[in-house]
């Protein structure tokens, strides 16, 4: 599991671009609050990618 919001954004961008190149795809993004008020972001697009994001990292983007 990765813990960097920038890495999560890069992965979302990469998966969308890969899907567009392929021509058809399905991508699901879900998020839930976990222990320590952190967020677990799950990207499913063929493979699954999980990111644990700290609340203070998320607040930097508001």
N, C-alpha and C positions, 0 to 999 in steps of 0.2 A: 504494500500500500504506500502511496505517495502522500505527502502532506503539504503540497505547495499549490496555491490557487492559480498561479501562472501556468504551472504544468497542466492543471485541469483544463484551463481555457485553451491551451495549445492542443491538447488531446481532442477536445470537442471540435476545434477547427480542422484538425487533421482528419478526423473521422468523417466529417461532413464533406470535405474535399474529396476524400477517397470514394465516398458513396456517389458523388456527382460524376467522378471519372468513370466509375463502374456502370452507371446508368440507372441502377435501381438499388435500393438498400433500405434497411430499417434500423433506426437508432433510437434507443430509449434512454432518457436521463431521469434518474430519480434521486431524491435527497431525503435524508432523515436526520433528526437530532439524536445524538448519541451521548454517552457519558462525558461529563466535563463541558457540556454545552457546545460541543463540537458538531460539525456536520459531516455526514458520510455521503459523498457524491458518488453515484454509481452510473457509469456509462456502459451501455450494452449495445454493441454493434459488431456482431460476429463473435468477438471476444468481449470479456468484461474487464473494465478498468475501475478501480476503487480509489477514491481520494478522501483523506481525512483533512478537513479544513477547520482551522481555528477561527473562533468568532472575531478576533481582532483583525485577522487577515481579510475576512469578509467585509468588515466595517470600513476598511480602507477604500473599498470600491463603491461606497454609497455616496 
